[in-house]
């Protein structure tokens, strides 16, 4: 199936092709025809499955572009509001679509001005309700989307959502998306939707088949060394490293920058402007590694993330799926890598069972293997390098006092010195050790007396260490 099968307007199809979308994702295949038919819908799908395009494409196709706000999208966080607004603008740019992003912490007057010129408004619940209650805006959208509904429930926005809908017209098409379906969300759907179609993406489809998933087993004190070794070996173009705590994000960002990486942290304690600048820098490729907490990364929609690293494995399968869903987007291949200690094997096995996909165990490359790989890459880079006039002049100057062999050796030594390896020759467990430890964890999980405790007690996580100087 291709996007041509939906018979969307030509300007939208042009934007789809320019965005590099190859074929519809499962949620897009199911949802787009339902929405185009004018039906209310409940979609159960995780972040990273193509939800935004699933509702944006059919809504854009049905807009009359009469100068009013025709569509309203409600999302839980400022970051997600910005991401969704950007995506809708990108998909509708050849229609001349204007979007307005509404969230707290930004100027009321500027947002009101944007709303007055927009066809689509993307808003967080708190600021939207403020505007509606104050009478500053009146909205009569034909389409209303409630995105990440379970996140809004967790963040305490449910009452705000219900009140917002008292200000909206009843003759509307309403779409609700949620990764999970707790009773409170089911009740909300019953209240605000009319005879909706239900679409649920299965576990197998939720875990993107384009994402290769690996785990490496280390001792607690080896985490930092292991992360640097894997970054060196994998050489990702754009990577996100997930941590559990804000303090860990700051520490790890400083640590990686000290090792020569261009890394920035993202967490909830940062000021909004700083967060926006960090995301923009990462999207534009100025920052190669983004280190983030789960909450801060909610809704991040950056299509060219090549690798996701779990510095600590998350506590639950939902978080794992959300994390790895940041890579392997828009038909591209992605890699998800988790660092795991033997104490975390039970968590790993529960996650693997819940998401219905295999995580492949691997050994961390040795320092020698990384050197060999880098040497081959360096040779190819040198041989393909274009010779400039400045280089010819420099070599001529050097050759006047040294033979060419000595010049070449000195230049090679200088390059190699800048790329010294960090950490021990060997890091982490061997494949044989991993297999033995995994078998032991599986036996313990299968004991009846242990089942009731599964998932309750987790070891405290320490910090990896490593202080040797290193330049990438």
Secondary structure, 3 states (H helix, E strand, C coil): CCHHHHCCCHHHHHHHHHHCCCCCCHHHHHHHHHHHCCCCEEEECCCCCCHHHHHHHHHHHHCCCCCCCCEEEEECCHHHHHHHHHHHHHHHHHHCCCEEEECCCCCHHHHHHHHHCCCEEEEEHHHHHHHHHHCCCCCCCCEEEECCHHHHHHCCCHHHHHHHHCCCCCCCEEEEEECCCCHHHHHHHHHHCCCCEEEECCHHHHCCCCEEEEEEECCHHHHHHHHHHHHHHHCCCCEEEECCCHHHHHHHHHHHHHCCCCEEEECCCCCHHHHHHHHHHHHCCCCCEEEECHHHHCCCCCCCCCEEEECCCCCCHHHHHHHHCCCCCCCCCEEEEEEECHHHHHHHHHHHHHHCCCCEEECCCCHHHHHHHHHHHHHHHHHHCCCCHHHHHHHHHHHCCCCHHHHHHHHHHHHHHCCCCCCCCCCCCCHHHHHHHHHHHHHHHHCHHHHCCCCCCCCCCCCCCCCCCCCC
